[in-house]
Amino acid sequence: MWSLTTFLVAVLTLLALVYLFLTWNFNYWKKRGIQTAPTWPIVGSFPSIFTTRRNIAYDIDDIYEKYKDTERIVGVFSTRVPQLLVLCPEYIHKIYATDFSSFYNNEWGNFVNKKTDMILGNNPFVLRDDEWRERRPEITAPLSPNRVKAVYPVSQSVCKSFVDYIRRQQSMATSEGLDAMDLSLCYTTEVVTDCGLGVSAQSFTDKTTPLLKMIKRVFNTSFGFIFYSVVTNLWQKVREFYSVPFFNKETEAFFLDVIRQCITLRQKTPEKKRDDFLNYMLKLQEKKGLHTDNILVNTMTFLLDGFETTALVLAHIMLMLGRNPEAQQKLRKEIGNADLTFDEMSKLPYLDACIYETLRLFSPQVAARKLVTEPFEFENKNGRTLLLKPGAVVVIPVKAVHHDPQYYEDPLTFKPERFLESNRGGMKSYMNKGVYLAFGDGPRHCPGMRFAMTQLKAAVVEILRNLEIKVNPKTRSDNQIDDTFFMATLKGGIYLDFKDL
């Protein structure tokens, strides 16, 4: 039998081997002449993803603030995998746009398997290499300016029902106000299902419908997926024989069944067809022989991309307008009292500016991760060069750049005026400098940007024409983001009060 001493030696040896496995390459960046951010075993450079005491965005912020004045790039580790944090806006713009051919894949593609995760695995954001080029037009074509304009009357109708719903909810509200995210999710669910499938989700009822209930579950990332992501970073070969879906099977089956039912209804009643997303998919099937699975996946992508993200942005727009009554009144004056046509709504510069500024302060994507697809050479401020080979990961600190006083004066203050075209060229000038990243940039910018902007504008216009927005005291007064949610949302929730004008 083993003696106690032998047992302890074995345990210590095992622990030493594990420690070496976790840390053996922590000098990776140092050997290449690149500064390395503080790094720890298992958690790498981003401990908050494990401690959940704060959002991982703040880990990135700390690294950004420490090195931005002396470096253009800094080495970080995701668990034990070396990655490069890009601190320089010029390089950020190159990655997204001018040198896109060297960075056209997203890192998410490393963690998703199309066989086990049908929905996310076929999303254009995740698809890689030539496949994303082939599939992306299937999503972008039905979201062209003319098609978005064609469904605008549907959006207007939904907006009027939305305002009536807010009024009913306000009449029953407690002293804690109304949950802005719940309200916004009701709106985006209704407008996306109506514009996408031609059906009502019955969102504006006093009871949560099965569809809305399932939507609220969609983006609650399972512990299994998080654990899988960590394990595959520790040992990447796991991806070759095992994968975990982002969406659970119950959620996937529910939404695919809804879409199948809508397709069947269209086929049985062709006279009721309308010029919406699903109709375009069915026409594409007739014209190009598009597989039914592709219709299901593309329609699911349209629905999911439109539910949560747009709702988050709308909730934060209402928060910002509630916190800034002068801006709210200025925007209300620009909107006027009459119903607006699509073209009239598209010519409201202060409305655009309010949305852009909200997205700067609360960009849903706090950081972007791109894969190197062709060799690319970086040059640091000290003149040291670094050649990254295909497969390497570069991290873009979206939140940190958006809140940097070098690029935005008084960055934590809501100042829509900074995005007016009369002010140094507005949003486009910031994008061209690589410091406005809410929609991404270049060939893989957000494909649903036009549709999302239209839905946001339509909602804000109808709300401000009828209601005054006030922030309930339950809502925190700072911009601290939620500790664990992977998209940026105000910690503790957004609670508002509404008053008829």
Secondary structure, 3 states (H helix, E strand, C coil): CCCHHHHHHHHHHHHHHHHHHHHCCCCCCHHHCCCECCCECCCECCCHHHHCCCCHHHHHHHHHHHHCCCCCEEEEEECCEEEEEECCHHHHHHHHHHCHHHCCEEHHHHCCCCCCCHHHHCCCCCCCHHHHHHHHHHHHHHHCHHHHHHCHHHHHHHHHHHHHHHHHHHHCCCCCCEEHHHHHHHHHHHHHHHHHHCCCCCCCCCCCCHHHHHHHHHCCCCHHHHHHHHHHHHCHHHHHCCCCCCCCHHHHHHHHHHHHHHHHHHHHCHHHCCCCHHHHHHHHHHHHCCCHHHHHHHHHHHHHHHHHHHHHHHHHHHHHHHHCHHHHHHHHHHHCCCCCCHHHHCCCHHHHHHHHHHHHHCCCECCEEEECCCCEEEECCCCCEEEECCCCEEEECHHHHHCCCCCCCCCCCCCHHHHCCCCCCHHHHHHHCCCCCCCCCHHHCCCCHHHHHHHHHHHHHHHHHHEEEEECCCCCCCCCECCCCCECCECCCCEEEEEEC
